[in-house]
Amino acid sequence: MIRAALGVVSPAGARARLSILIFHRVLPQPDPLFPEEMHAGRFDTLCGWLAGWFNVLPLDEAVRRLAEGTLPPRALAITFDDGYADNHDVALPILRRHGLNATFFVATGFLDGGIMWNDVLIEALRRTREDSLDAGAATGLALGRLSTVTTEQRRAAVDTLIGALKYLPQPQRARAVDSVARSAGVELPRDLMMTGAQVRALHAAGMRIGGHTVGHPILARLDSRAARAEIADGKAALEALVDAPVRLFAYPNGKPGEDFGDEHVAMARELGFEAAVTTGWGAAGAGADHHRLPRFTPWDRRRWRFGLRMLGNLRQTS
């Protein structure tokens, strides 16, 4: 029933609609601190649904066929952002088992031992042996002292800190994040992100590799020269790594009009990207701007609710 309904809303040809799913991590096991985070068992189940309901295409092929009016019914593409090591170690074997392709958008500055600022906060709060952290003193913001006794308190502290620091100027945010990590008194992991060899392995397996800047900044908070350099340098680094053109791009954070604007869309076009994806919800129709493609992933754990959510998203066509 779900497959048939999807075919009605997302037919083949000129009236086709392209669903693009967005993921970040696929953990080996459920995470008590982030129980909603995707993990191997759940992702395996989800991939089974996708393989049964949709025609899953590589993103570059899907965008090209959208322009040509030759998409199959129930067309869908799978994407991952940032470049986490579990994309290679956990997600890739599951994708291959189900015969699915995905595009991996990689922020090159974190390869080979780097760690993103939000993960510094997460791991600092996860690993600290302190009962509380003076977040106000560490960040210079009016955050006070955050309790870290229970898992729930640690999660609340993570959410508070990420929310408070996300849109700060990068140098101020970096200082605050480093100060929080020192206050937590922990050793941070250096294996969360992929190595260059793992990126090459994804490419060799037929997966698509896309640009995601160097340092994952919010482009709208940078001047034009810095934003262009982030996009261009990330593209160049990936092309050197996989020895192939990189034609797909994902805007960091990705909220249209908030995290990136028209000038960044123009930069993506000028730098040779054939398509770029956002984190705005919806599906792409025939008239969609290929450099502002929407993405969505239902959070439902039950099969029928997941299917209904996908149907609802398909009706939000750009």
N, C-alpha and C positions, 0 to 999 in steps of 0.2 A: 504493500500500500504506500509506504513512504517513497519507494523508488518510482512508482507511477506518478505520485504527486510531484516529485521533483522534476520528472520529465515534462509535466504540463507547464510548470513555472519556468523551467530552464530547458527549452526545446533546442533542437539543432538549427544550424544555419543562421540566417540574418537576425533572428529574434533570440539568439542564444544569450545566456548570461553566464559569466565566469565567476565562480566562487574561489576566493584565495584564502586559505587558512594560515594563521600565524601561530608559531610556537617559539619557545625560547629554550627550555631545558626538557630533557627526558631523563629523570633520575633512575638509578637502578632499583631503588626501593622507595616507598613513601617516606616523606620527610615530616616528622612530628611538628617542626616549626612552621612548615608551609604545607599543610595537608592537601591543599587544593592544587599544588604543583603537579605537573604531568610526571608520571613514572612509567616504568617499562610495562607493567601489567595492564595499566589503563590505556597506554598508547597502543599496545598490541590489539586490544579490543576495538579501539577507535579505528585503527587502520583496517580492521576487518569490516567495519561498517562502511568506511569510505570505499574500499575495494568493491563491495557489493552494490552500493548505491550510485556511485559516481564514475565517470570517465576521468581518471586522474592523469593529467598531462604535465610535462615539464613546463615551467612558467614561460620560458621564451617561446616555445611552440604554441602554448595557449594564447599568448598575446598576439602572436602573428596570425593565428587562425581567427581570433576575435576580429582583427582588422579585415581579414579576407571574407568573413561571414561563413566560415567553414567549421566552426566549433561543433563537436558532437553534443548530443543532449547531456544534461547533468555534468557539464564540464567543471573541473576543479583542479587547482594547483595547491601544493603544500609548500610552505616556507618556514624557515627558522631564522631568528635574528641573533646576532652578537658573536657567535663562534664558540660556544661551550664545548668542552671536550666530550661530554656525554652525547652530543649530536653524532659524533663519530662512533663512540664506543657502545652506545645503547640504541640510539634511534636508527642508525644506518642498518644494522642487522635486521631490525623489525621491518623497516621499509622494504628491504630486499626480499624478505620472506613473503611479503604480501605483493611483491611486484610493483611497488610504487616508487615514483620519482619525487624528489624535493629540491628546493633551492635553498642554499645556506648563505645568508648575508653575514659577512665577517668584518668585524672592526679590527683592523690589522695591528693596531698598537698594543693589543693585549695577547697576541700570539706568543707562544714559547715562554710561559711563566708569568704573564701579566695577570692583573685582577682588576675588575671594574669597580668603580667607587661604591656602588650600591652593595656589591658583594663583600667589600671590606667591612661595611657596617653590619651586614647579615652575619658574616663569620665572626666578627668581633663580639657581637651579642650572643651568638650561638655558643662560643667557646669560653667566654669569660667565666672566671670563678668568683667574681665580685657579686655581691647581693644587690648592688645598684651602681649606676654611673652618673656622675655629675655632668649631664649633657649641656647644661647652660655654660659651665666653665669651659668645657671642651670646645664648644662651637661658637661661643660669644653671642648666642641667641637666648631668648627668654624661654628656655625649655625646662629648667629646673633639674631635679634629680629623678632618674628613671629607674624603677625597680626591675631587677633581673632574676628574681628568685624562681619563678615558675616559667614554664614554656609559654604560657599565655602572656605573661609580663614581658618576656623577651621579644615575642612577636609584636606586641604593642609598642615596645621601644623601637624596634626596627621601623615600623610604619611611621612613627612620629619623626624619627630622624630622616628617613628618606623624604617624607613630605616636606620637612623644613628645609632641607638642603638642595633639593632637586633643581630648583631654578636660581640658585645663587650663582654669581660669576665664578667661572671655573677655578681661578686661583684661590678664592675664598673658600669654595667648597672643598678643594683638595686639602687646604690647611685644617679645616674642621674635621674631615674624615680621618686624616692622619692623627689628629689629637684624640679622637674617639678611640681609635685602635690602640694608641699608647695607653689611654686610661683603662682599657679593657685588659691589658697585660697579656695578650695572646700572640701566638705565632700564626700568621695567616697562611692559608694554603696557596700553593703556586702551581696547581695542576687543574684549576677549574676551566681554563680556556684551552682551545686546541693548540697543538703544535703546527708548524708549517707542514710537517710530514702528514699529519692527519687531514689537513685541508687538501693536500695533493691526493690523498687516498680517496676522499670524497669525490674529487674531480675524476679520478681514474675509474671510480665505480659508476660513472655516468650521471652523477648528481651535478646540479648547476651551482656555480659559485658566484655570489653577487657582492657588490660593494656596500659598505656600511660605515664609511669614513675611516679615519685612523683612530681617533680617541673617543668616538661616540659622543660628540658634543651636541647640545641643542643648537642647531644651525642658526635659528632666529636670534640667538644671544651673541653671535659672533659678527664681526665686521665682514664685509663682502670678501675681502682678500683672504682672511683666515678661513671662512666657510668654503670658498672655492678650493683652497689648498687641502683642507680636510677631505673633500670629496675626491679631488684629483689624485692626491698622494695615496689614498686608500686603494683606489682603482689600479694605480701603477704597481703598488706592492703586490696585489693579488695576481695581476697579469704576469709579473715576474715569477711569482711562486708557482702558478699552474701552467705557465707557458701557453696561454691562450687568452683571447679577448674576454673581457668582463663587461657584459652588456646590460646587466640588471643591477638595480640600486634600491636600497631601503633607507628612507629618511630616519635618522635616529629619533627615538621616542615617537615621532611620526604623526602627531596630531596636526591636521591641516589648519593653517592660519595661526597656530600657536607655537609649534615647534619648527615649522618651516613655512616659507612663503613663496610668492611668485618668482622671486629672484633665484631661489634655490632650485625651483623646477626648471628655470631657464638654464642654470648651471648644469644640471643633470643632462639636459638635452645637448648643450654645447660640448660637453665632455664625452659624448658618444654613447651614453646609456640609451638603450632602445625602449626601456620601460622602468618605472620606479613605483614603489609601493608605499602606502601610508599605513596608519593604524585606524583610519576612519572606517566605520562599519559600512556594510553594503556589498553589493556584487557589481561587476562591471558589465555594462551593456554595450551595444554597438557604438554608441556615441561617447564612450568613456575616454577621458584623457589618459593616454598610456603612461604618463608620468605622474599621475595622481591616482593610481589604482587602489581601491579599498581592500581591506582585509578583515577577517573576522574568524573567531573560533568559539563555538558554543562551549559553555562550561558544564553542561549537563552530563551526568554520569549514566542516566538511563537512556537506552537506545531510542525509544520513541520520543522522549523529550529532546534529545540531541537532533533527531530528524526534523521535528517541528521547528526547532530554533533555526536550523539551516533553511527551512522553507521560508520562515519569516524574514531572514536576512536577504534571501534572494529577491524578495519583493522591494527591497531598498536598492534599486538599481541606479547607478550613476551614469 
